Amino acid sequence: MSDSTRRDFLKRSAAATVLVSGAMNAASSAMQQAAQPAAKPENKPGTPARIDVERRQFGKTDMKVAILGFGSAEIGFERTEQSVVDKILNAALDQGLNVVDTAECYVDSEEQIGRAIAGRRKEFYLFSKCGHAKKDGGRGDAWDKDSLMHSIELSLKRCKTDVLDLIQLHSCSLETLQKGECIEALETAKKQGKVRYIGYSGDSKAARYAVESGRFDSLQTSCSIVDQECIDLTLPLAKEKGMGVIAKRPIANAVWRHDKQPDNGYVVEYWKRLEKLAYPFATGDKRSDSGPDGAAGTALRFTAFQPGVCVCIVGTSKPERWRQNAELLKAGALSEETQKMIRARWKEVASADWMGLT
């Protein structure tokens, strides 16, 4: 998928968003309300037992994140009912979740998160993204300082919080990054106490530049069995520089579920790649194997245990899914043999245009 195609997708996604007007005043107590997630609470009567989810240091920040986070794109674009979102997020928090990742352009996901768990704000880290809400109320690429500050204010208001633990530039181009204004905007928001840390979300050359710049606390990038560019291009350097790394699309949108090419254009490229890679764990009966060595388990474990990765964000519209995925990760890293097979197959089959996908 070309850079222009990825940008077009983000524009179309942004256009689906319901824009909330106005901006909230910065609270002087913002940093105090971004307290570390509280110690593990006792299980509530009648709720499943907590899962001992591995926690990792998130780069040089003061955050220690659960290896499995929650990505909210799906609840936004699928327009999941609020009652279901309430169940998903509260159940996951009860069972060990402590990272929730969203974006201003994921339709109304920020508002849904605010309604569902704002009252439990000290139990989780809240990450969001900006770059598609113009100061004048329009939609589309908006990388100027005023628009980015406006977007951050919208996120604070929607999420019902005084401070975001992390704000990320949402897949802007290399050229935009090199101009510098967008980075300066995030640095200003950090100085003002609206956000605690700043990051870049994206792939390929732009992601490499973001890492090399030394101006970001974190990198969010695509990493999966069908999207391995980052394993050589950005992850080693990000780890060396002490950046927190968030793996997006870590199970490759579970494209092995489709017998034929799916209609959803967002996942077609991954489906085509998987057809050529033909991993044995993603064919035949293994596609529906719900254990740690099935397709989903192998894919998630491959990503989660890449050197440098701190947290994988997986979206879902099913309340039980976060726990199921967390259970898969309890199996730990893949065997050395399986890990080498996946990497070798990628190097054998992947073409030069198999870049990281937004």
C-alpha positions in Angstrom: 0.0 0.0 0.0 1.5 3.4 -1.0 2.0 6.4 1.4 -0.8 8.2 -0.4 -3.2 5.3 0.0 -2.5 5.1 3.7 -3.1 8.9 4.0 -6.3 8.6 2.1 -7.5 5.9 4.5 -6.8 8.1 7.5 -8.6 11.0 5.8 -11.6 8.7 5.2 -11.5 7.6 8.8 -11.3 11.1 10.0 -14.3 12.1 7.9 -16.4 9.5 9.8 -15.7 11.3 13.1 -18.4 13.3 14.9 -16.6 16.5 15.8 -17.1 18.0 19.3 -16.7 21.7 19.3 -15.1 23.9 21.9 -12.0 23.3 24.0 -11.5 22.9 27.7 -9.2 25.0 29.9 -6.0 23.5 31.1 -6.2 22.4 34.7 -3.4 23.4 37.0 -3.7 20.0 38.7 -3.3 18.0 35.5 -0.1 16.3 36.4 -1.4 15.2 39.7 -4.4 13.5 38.1 -2.1 11.5 35.9 -1.1 9.3 38.8 0.4 5.9 38.3 -2.3 3.2 37.9 -3.3 2.0 41.3 -2.0 -1.3 42.8 -3.9 -4.4 41.7 -7.4 -4.3 43.3 -9.0 -7.3 44.8 -11.3 -9.3 42.5 -14.9 -8.3 42.6 -17.3 -10.9 43.6 -18.5 -12.9 40.6 -15.8 -11.6 38.3 -13.1 -13.9 36.6 -9.8 -14.1 38.4 -7.1 -11.6 37.4 -4.5 -12.7 34.9 -0.9 -12.3 35.9 -0.1 -10.2 32.8 3.6 -9.5 32.2 4.5 -5.8 32.7 7.3 -4.1 31.0 9.1 -0.8 31.4 7.9 1.7 28.8 11.1 3.1 27.6 12.5 5.9 29.8 9.1 6.9 31.0 7.8 6.2 34.5 5.2 3.8 33.1 5.2 0.1 33.5 2.8 -1.3 31.0 0.9 -4.6 30.6 2.2 -6.5 27.6 -1.4 -6.5 26.2 -3.2 -3.2 25.7 -6.5 -2.2 24.2 -6.8 -0.5 20.8 -10.0 1.4 20.3 -10.2 1.8 16.5 -12.5 -1.2 16.2 -15.1 0.0 18.7 -15.1 3.4 17.0 -15.4 2.3 13.3 -17.7 -0.6 14.1 -19.8 1.8 16.2 -20.0 -0.6 19.1 -22.8 0.1 21.5 -21.8 1.9 24.7 -23.1 -0.8 26.9 -20.8 -3.3 25.2 -17.8 -0.9 25.4 -18.6 -0.5 29.2 -18.3 -4.3 29.5 -15.2 -4.7 27.4 -13.2 -2.0 29.2 -14.3 -2.6 32.7 -13.8 -6.4 32.4 -10.3 -5.9 31.0 -9.4 -3.4 33.7 -10.6 -5.9 36.4 -8.4 -8.6 34.8 -5.1 -6.7 34.3 -5.3 -4.2 31.5 -3.6 -0.9 32.1 -3.0 0.6 28.6 -5.9 2.1 26.5 -4.9 3.5 23.1 -7.2 5.6 21.1 -7.2 8.5 18.6 -9.2 11.7 17.9 -10.3 10.3 14.5 -11.6 6.9 15.7 -15.2 8.2 15.3 -16.5 8.5 18.9 -14.2 6.1 20.7 -12.6 8.7 22.9 -16.1 9.7 24.2 -17.0 6.0 24.7 -13.8 5.5 26.7 -14.6 8.6 28.8 -18.1 7.4 29.5 -17.0 3.8 30.3 -13.9 4.3 32.5 -13.2 7.9 33.3 -14.1 7.1 36.9 -11.2 4.5 37.0 -8.6 6.9 35.5 -5.9 6.1 38.0 -6.0 2.4 37.0 -4.8 2.8 33.4 -2.5 4.8 31.1 -4.4 6.7 28.4 -2.8 7.1 25.0 -4.3 9.1 22.1 -3.3 10.4 18.7 -3.8 13.7 16.8 -3.5 15.2 13.4 -6.9 15.2 11.7 -8.9 17.9 13.4 -8.5 21.4 12.0 -8.8 24.4 14.2 -11.6 25.7 12.1 -13.7 22.6 12.7 -12.8 20.9 9.4 -11.5 17.4 8.9 -8.4 16.0 7.1 -4.6 16.4 7.6 -4.0 19.1 10.2 -0.3 19.2 11.2 -0.1 23.0 12.1 0.4 23.8 15.7 -3.0 25.5 16.3 -4.9 22.5 14.9 -2.8 20.0 16.9 -3.3 21.9 20.2 -7.1 22.0 19.3 -7.1 18.3 18.7 -5.4 17.6 22.1 -8.0 19.7 23.8 -10.8 17.7 22.1 -9.2 14.5 23.3 -9.0 15.7 26.9 -12.6 16.8 26.9 -13.9 13.6 25.2 -11.9 11.3 27.5 -13.0 13.2 30.6 -9.5 13.7 31.8 -7.1 16.6 32.6 -4.0 15.0 31.1 -3.1 12.3 28.6 -0.3 10.0 29.5 0.8 9.9 25.8 -0.1 11.9 22.7 1.1 10.7 19.3 1.3 12.2 15.9 -0.9 10.0 13.8 1.0 8.8 10.8 2.1 12.1 9.3 4.6 12.0 6.4 8.4 12.2 6.6 8.2 15.7 5.0 5.8 16.9 7.7 8.0 15.6 10.4 11.1 17.3 8.9 9.3 20.6 8.9 9.2 20.3 12.7 6.1 22.3 13.5 4.1 19.3 14.5 6.7 18.1 16.9 7.0 21.5 18.4 3.2 21.4 19.0 3.5 18.2 21.0 6.4 19.5 23.0 4.4 22.6 23.9 1.5 20.5 25.1 3.9 18.5 27.2 5.4 21.7 28.8 1.8 22.9 29.5 1.0 19.7 31.4 -1.7 18.6 29.0 0.2 15.5 28.1 2.9 13.6 30.0 4.8 12.1 27.1 4.9 12.4 23.3 5.2 9.9 20.5 5.0 9.1 16.8 2.7 6.5 15.4 3.6 5.3 11.9 5.9 3.2 9.8 8.8 3.0 7.4 11.1 6.0 6.7 8.9 8.4 8.7 9.1 6.2 11.7 12.9 5.8 11.3 13.2 9.6 11.2 11.1 10.0 14.3 13.3 7.5 16.2 16.5 9.2 15.0 15.3 12.6 15.9 15.5 11.9 19.6 12.5 14.1 20.3 9.9 11.4 21.0 9.4 9.3 24.1 7.7 6.5 22.1 7.1 4.8 18.8 3.9 3.1 17.7 4.4 1.0 14.6 3.0 -2.0 12.7 4.5 -5.3 13.6 3.2 -8.8 12.8 3.8 -12.0 11.0 2.9 -10.2 7.7 4.4 -6.8 8.6 8.0 -7.2 9.6 9.8 -4.2 8.2 10.1 -2.6 11.6 12.0 -5.6 13.1 15.2 -4.4 11.2 14.4 -0.8 10.4 13.2 0.8 13.7 12.9 -1.6 16.6 16.6 -2.0 17.4 17.3 1.7 17.3 14.2 2.5 19.3 15.3 0.1 22.0 18.8 1.5 21.9 17.5 5.0 22.5 15.2 3.9 25.3 11.9 4.6 23.6 8.7 2.9 24.6 7.4 0.8 21.7 3.8 0.0 21.0 3.0 -2.7 18.4 -0.1 -1.9 16.4 -2.0 -4.5 14.3 -0.1 -7.2 16.1 -2.2 -10.1 14.9 -2.4 -8.8 11.4 -6.2 -8.3 11.6 -6.6 -12.1 11.9 -6.7 -12.3 8.1 -6.4 -16.1 8.1 -10.1 -16.2 9.0 -11.0 -15.3 5.4 -11.2 -18.1 2.8 -11.4 -15.6 0.0 -10.1 -12.1 -0.4 -12.1 -9.9 2.0 -14.2 -6.9 0.9 -12.7 -4.7 3.6 -9.9 -2.8 1.8 -8.1 -2.1 5.1 -7.1 -5.8 5.5 -6.7 -6.9 1.8 -3.0 -6.2 1.6 -2.3 -8.4 4.7 -4.5 -11.2 3.3 -2.5 -11.1 0.1 0.8 -11.3 2.0 -0.4 -14.2 4.1 -1.5 -16.1 1.0 2.1 -15.9 -0.3 3.8 -16.5 3.0 1.6 -19.7 3.6 2.7 -20.2 7.2 1.8 -23.7 8.4 0.2 -22.4 11.6 -2.1 -20.2 9.6 -3.6 -22.8 7.3 -6.0 -25.7 7.7 -7.3 -26.5 11.1 -4.7 -24.3 12.8 -6.7 -21.3 11.6 -9.4 -22.0 14.2 -7.1 -23.4 16.9 -7.7 -21.2 19.9 -4.6 -22.4 21.8 -1.3 -20.6 22.0 0.1 -22.6 19.0 -2.8 -21.8 16.8 -2.9 -19.0 14.3 -3.9 -16.3 16.7 -1.7 -17.5 19.5 1.4 -17.8 17.3 0.8 -14.4 15.6 0.4 -12.6 18.9 3.3 -14.3 20.6 5.5 -13.5 17.6 4.9 -9.8 17.9 4.8 -9.5 21.7 8.2 -11.0 22.2 10.1 -9.1 19.5 13.0 -7.3 21.2 12.0 -3.7 22.0 8.3 -4.2 22.0 6.7 -3.0 25.2 3.0 -3.4 24.6 0.7 -4.8 21.9 -2.6 -3.1 21.3 -5.4 -5.3 20.1 -8.9 -4.1 19.4 -12.1 -6.0 19.9 -15.9 -5.6 20.2 -16.2 -8.7 22.4 -16.0 -8.4 26.2 -14.3 -11.8 26.6 -11.6 -11.2 24.0 -9.0 -9.3 26.0 -8.8 -12.1 28.6 -8.6 -14.8 25.9 -5.6 -13.0 24.3 -4.0 -12.5 27.6 -4.2 -16.2 28.3 -2.5 -16.9 25.0 0.5 -14.7 26.0 1.0 -16.7 29.2 2.6 -19.4 27.0 5.6 -17.0 26.6 7.8 -16.6 23.6 7.6 -18.9 20.6 10.1 -21.6 20.3 13.4 -20.7 18.6 12.5 -23.0 15.7 9.1 -21.3 15.1 10.6 -17.8 15.4 13.3 -18.6 12.9 10.9 -20.2 10.5 8.6 -17.1 10.4 11.5 -14.7 9.9 13.1 -16.9 7.2 9.9 -17.2 5.3 9.4 -13.4 5.4 12.9 -12.8 4.0 12.4 -15.4 1.3 9.0 -14.2 0.2 8.6 -10.5 1.1 9.0 -8.0 -1.8 10.5 -4.6 -1.6 7.1 -2.9 -1.4 6.0 -4.8 1.7 6.4 -1.8 3.9 4.8 -1.2 7.3 1.1 -0.4 6.9 -0.7 2.3 8.8 
